[in-house]
Structures are given as C-alpha cells and as structure tokens.
Amino acid sequence: MDSQAETALMELNGKFERMMDNIEIVKDKQEEMAEDIAKIKEAVYNPDSGIYARIRDLESFKGQVSKVLWIIMTALIGLGMHQVLSSIG
C-alpha cells in the first residue's frame, strides 16, 4: 500500500470511530429518555398515587362538599322560613 492509501484509510477509520462514538451517545440518550418516559407513565397511571388517582380523589371530595353545601343551604333556608313564619304568627 502506498502512503496516500494508508492516510486515506486512517482518516476513514478515524471518521468511523467518531461515528461509532456518536451512535453510542445517541443510544445512551435514547435509554435515558426511555427511563424518563417510564417514570412519567408511572406518575400518571399509577392507580394509587398517580395523577388520575389524585383527580379521582379531588372529584370525590368535590362531590362530598357539594352535598354538604346543599344540606347547609337547605337548613338555613328552613330556619329562615321558620323565623319568618313564627314572627308572623
């Protein structure tokens, strides 16, 4: 082999090594992203502490508060009507 061919082969080998290093970096980043996505999925879909479970709990609490408010409002209206009726009679 002549000197030019060896130089070209060494340059090609160096470029190939850089390409392999870059592919390895991309592979590592892809694995990191897959782990992050798995953590996000767990945080969202976990039936006990995920976002959907929290929303379900908040909706349940909201329903209970709404019922209590209706009971309180009905009682206040009833007491008000009783006061009005007892002051007339």
C-alpha positions as CSV (number, residue, x, y, z in Angstrom):
1,M,0.0,0.0,0.0
2,D,1.2,3.4,-0.7
3,S,1.3,6.3,1.7
4,Q,-1.8,8.0,0.3
5,A,-3.9,4.9,0.7
6,E,-2.8,4.4,4.2
7,T,-3.6,8.1,5.1
8,A,-7.0,7.8,3.5
9,L,-7.6,4.5,5.3
10,M,-6.6,6.1,8.6
11,E,-8.8,9.1,8.0
12,L,-11.7,6.8,7.2
13,N,-11.0,4.8,10.3
14,G,-11.0,8.0,12.4
15,K,-14.3,9.1,10.9
16,F,-15.7,5.7,11.5
17,E,-14.6,5.8,15.2
18,R,-16.3,9.3,15.6
19,M,-19.4,8.0,14.0
20,M,-19.5,5.0,16.4
21,D,-18.9,7.3,19.4
22,N,-21.8,9.5,18.2
23,I,-24.0,6.4,17.8
24,E,-23.1,5.3,21.3
25,I,-24.0,8.7,22.7
26,V,-27.4,8.6,20.9
27,K,-28.0,5.1,22.2
28,D,-27.3,6.3,25.8
29,K,-29.6,9.3,25.4
30,Q,-32.3,7.1,24.0
31,E,-32.1,4.8,27.0
32,E,-32.2,7.8,29.3
33,M,-35.3,9.1,27.6
34,A,-36.9,5.6,27.8
35,E,-36.3,5.6,31.6
36,D,-37.8,9.1,31.9
37,I,-40.8,8.2,29.9
38,A,-41.3,5.1,32.1
39,K,-41.2,7.3,35.2
40,I,-43.7,9.7,33.6
41,K,-46.1,6.9,32.8
42,E,-45.8,5.6,36.3
43,A,-46.5,9.0,37.8
44,V,-49.6,9.4,35.5
45,Y,-51.1,6.0,35.5
46,N,-50.2,4.6,39.0
47,P,-53.6,3.6,40.4
48,D,-52.7,4.6,44.0
49,S,-50.8,7.8,43.7
50,G,-50.8,8.8,40.0
51,I,-52.4,11.9,38.5
52,Y,-55.6,10.0,37.6
53,A,-55.9,8.8,41.2
54,R,-55.5,12.3,42.5
55,I,-58.0,13.7,40.1
56,R,-60.5,11.0,41.1
57,D,-59.9,11.9,44.8
58,L,-60.5,15.6,44.1
59,E,-63.7,14.8,42.2
60,S,-64.9,12.6,45.1
61,F,-64.1,15.4,47.6
62,K,-65.8,18.0,45.4
63,G,-69.0,15.8,45.3
64,Q,-69.0,15.4,49.1
65,V,-68.5,19.2,49.6
66,S,-71.4,19.9,47.2
67,K,-73.7,17.6,49.1
68,V,-72.8,19.2,52.4
69,L,-73.3,22.7,51.0
70,W,-76.8,21.7,49.7
71,I,-77.7,20.4,53.2
72,I,-76.4,23.6,54.9
73,M,-78.3,25.8,52.4
74,T,-81.5,23.8,52.9
75,A,-81.2,24.1,56.6
76,L,-80.5,27.8,56.5
77,I,-83.5,28.4,54.2
78,G,-85.7,26.3,56.5
79,L,-84.5,28.2,59.6
80,G,-85.1,31.5,57.8
81,M,-88.6,30.4,56.8
82,H,-89.3,29.3,60.4
83,Q,-88.2,32.7,61.7
84,V,-90.4,34.5,59.2
85,L,-93.4,32.3,59.9
86,S,-93.0,32.4,63.7
87,S,-92.7,36.2,63.7
88,I,-96.0,36.5,61.7
89,G,-97.9,34.1,63.8
